[in-house]
Structures are given as C-alpha cells and as structure tokens.
Amino acid sequence: MIESAFPFARTDSQTMEKIVDDERVNINHIVVEPGKAVPTHVSNSFVHQVVVRGTLSLSLEDGPATPHPAGTIVAVPFNTKMAIQNEGTETLEFFVVKAPNPRDMPPVKAI
C-alpha cells in the first residue's frame, strides 16, 4: 500500500488530537462543544483551519471575533495570537494544518 491512512475521533465531546506529525506537516483534529473554547495561543507555524462542522469564532491579536462557518478554510500567519471559541449551539469541528511542521519554526512571541 502506497498511501497512509490516519484515523480521527468521531465525537461531539471536547477533543484535541494530533493526527499527523511528520517532517512536512502537522495536522490536528479539534472538536469544541457549544460555549467552550480552545486556550488562547500563538500560531507556531503557518496555519490553515479547515472548518467541517459548526462555526469557528476567531479573534486574532485581541481583535474582534469573526465567525467562519463549516465549509471554510481560514489561513492564519505564523506568530499570530489567536483565540478560538464555539459561540454557537452546534458542535464545532475543524482540522488544523500546520506547514512547515512547528518543530522546524523559530520560537513564537509570548502572550
């Protein structure tokens, strides 16, 4: 078999799991229950958030939150402070694609 398959959880419960972590890319799967959030952090690579369910509410650099519904890919530059929340009533599910892999990037700023 030439391809690689990477299973991920199918859940409505709060979940953060690393799916792929190789020399080219890091891919995480995140599920956020309604009314909950991902801890505020700084992007440690060039990030693409692929929203597959619900609406991702994203605030960058302490700015106003912007809603991004399912079917949206959101690009966030390296070294950007971000706050992610699920302000909706539906479970939020998205994948985070980081390239290059964060272990090959310089340190990020403190928040």
N, C-alpha and C positions, 0 to 999 in steps of 0.2 A: 504494500500500500504506500503510495507516494504522499498522500495528504495526511494531515494530523487533525484529529477531532478533539475539541475542548468542551466538555460538558459544563453547564452552569445551572445553578439552582432555579427552580420554577416555584416561586413563593410570593406571598403577599406580606411576609414578615420582613422587618428591617434586616438588610443583608449588605455586606461589603465583602466581595471575594475577588482575589486575583485569579484571572483565568489564564493569561499568557504572560510570561516573563522571560524573554529571550534576548539575544544580542541586538535585535532590530526594534522591538516594540514591547510595550507593557499594556495589557488590556485588563480592565477591571469591570466587574458587574456590580451595580448598586441598585438596591430596592429601598425606597423610603416611604414609610407609612404616612398617611394623611396627618398633617400637623407637625411632622417631625422634620429634622434637618440633618445634613452632613456637617461635621465640625468645620468651622471656618479654617481655611488653609491657603497656602500659596502654591500655585501650579509649579511643579518641579520638572516640567518638560513642556513641549508644545502639545496642547490637549484638544481633543475632539470628543465632545459629549454627544452620543447618539441616543436620543430620547425615543423609547419604544412604547412607553405606556405612561399615561398621566401627563402632568405639566411640570416642568422643571422651572423653578423660580430662582434666577441667578442674579446676584449682586456682585459687581466687580469693583475693587478698590473703594469700598464703602459707598458706592453709588446706589441709585435706586434699583430695586429688583425688577427684572424683565422676565415675563413668562415665555417659555418655549415649550410648545405642545408636542405630543407624540408625532413622529414623522419629521422631526427637526434634528439637524446636526449643528452643534454650536462649537465654534473654534475659540479657544482662549489662549492668548500668548503666554510664553514662558515667563515665570516670575511675577504673576499677577495674583493679588489677593482675591479670593472668591468665597462667597457664602452661598450655599445651595440649600433650598428649602422646598418642601412639598406643602404649598398653601392650599391645595385643592382637596376634594373629597375622595378622589380616586388614588390608588397606589401609584407612585412614581417609580418607573424602572428605566434605567439607562446604562449604557456602556461607556466607559472612558478609555479612549485610545491615546496613548502617550508615545510620541516618537520624536526624537530617539528615546530609547529607554532612559528613565531618570537617572539610573546609576552612571550614565555617561555624560550627565549635565553638571554644570557648576552649582555650587550651593545657592540656595534661594534666600531672599531677604527675610528678616524676622517680622512677625506681626504682633 
